[in-house]
Amino acid sequence: MAEGIFRNRVEQAGKRVIVDSCGTSDFHVGQTPDYRAVKTLQRNGIDISGLAARQFDVEDFDNFDHIFVMDASNLMNLLALARNQADKDKVSLLLEEIYPGENRSVPDPYYGGIDGFKEVFEMLNNAAGKFIEKI
């Protein structure tokens, strides 16, 4: 969801930014997004049906200036993979954009039904907007 939302917000802002997403585990590599995520974003004019999951690679530290994570577990995983302080400095919780200093995690909408996906959409959309305003 975050990749689709960020791409949409970047396009709306007329900025040139490379956006990508991945997971810290290989559980869903190659799979398409959850149908509820696809449906939620479609209702908001964003198509993520063509995306496929991939796993984070340490080279991502070289390829991206900023790396957002959804929760504390992902944060710990990426910080453990960081090769140096510069890599660590690129990683932060996405919701820090709208709740600075609160270390909030994006809730996993999987068990929350479609309403959980709507709630997460709003959080991600707000955070993406705040970040894009800054760049």
N, C-alpha and C positions, 0 to 999 in steps of 0.2 A: 504494500500500500504506500509506504513512504516513498519509494522510487517514483511511482506514478504521480503522486502528489507533488514531489519536488520538481519533476520534469514539467508538470503543468504550471507551477508557480514561476519557474524560471522562464518558461515561454511567455507567460503573461507579462513578466517584468522586462522582457526583451533582453535578457542577459545571456551571455555565452558561458555556460557552466556544464561540465560533464557530471552526470548523475548516474550512479550505479547502486546496486544493493546486493547484499549477500548475507549468508548466515555464518555462524561460528562453528556449526557442526555440518556433517554431510547427510543428515537424515532425509532432506528433501531435494537434494541436488537433481536438477533436470525437470522437476515437477513444476506445473503451472500454479498460479495463486489459488487460494481457496475460493470457491465459487461465490461465497458471501462477500469477500473482499472485491472480487470482480464486479459483482452486482452493486455494491455500495459506491464504488468509484464510477461505474457507468452512470448511476443516478446523478453524479456530480460532473458529468461530461469528461471523464477520464477513462481511457481504455488501457487496462493492464493485462488483457487476456493473452497477449503474446509474450509475456515475460516468463522466464524460467529460473528457478533457484540455482544458485551456485554457492560454493563455500569460500570464505575469506582466505586469501593467500597473502603471505607476508609481503609480497611485491605490491599489494594494495597500498602499503605505507608509502611507496615511492610514487605511485600513480595518482594519489589524491591528497589535496591540501587539508581536508577536514573529513573525519570519519565519525559519523554519529552512530550510537548504539541505542537500543531500545530499553535495556534494563541493566541492572547491576551485574548480573551473571555475564552478559555479553561484554560489559566493560572490563571485568576481571580477566576474561578470556583474551581480549585483545591486548590489554596491558601486559599480560604474560607473554604474548607473542612479539611485543615491541622489542626492537633490537637496540634502542637507545632512547634518550630523553626526547629527541625530536619526534620519533614515532609516537611516543606517549602523549606528547603535546597536541597531536592531531585528533585524539580520541576524546569524545565527551558524550554524555547522555543527551539525547535529542530534546527531552523536555526541559533541560536547563535553559533553552531558548525562551520559554515562556514562564518558567518557575525557577529563576536563578537561585542557586545555592540550596535548593530543596532536595536534590538528588532523587527526583521522581522517576519511576519507570513507567513506560507505556504498558498498560495492562494487556495481557494476551486475550484477544477477543474470541478465540476459538470456542470456548465453552459458554460464551455470553449470548449466543444467537445473533441475529441480524442487528439487534440494538447495540450489542458490544462492538460490532464493526462500525456502526454509525458514530458511536462515542469516540472510538480510536481515530476515525477519519477526522473528526473535529480537532482532536489534539494534534495530530500530525499536520493537518492543514495550517493550524495556528502557528505551530513551531516552525514549519517551513517558511511561512510568510515572514516571521520575525527574522529568521536567519537571512533570507534573501534581501530584506531591507538593509541589512548590515553590509552586504557585499557589493 
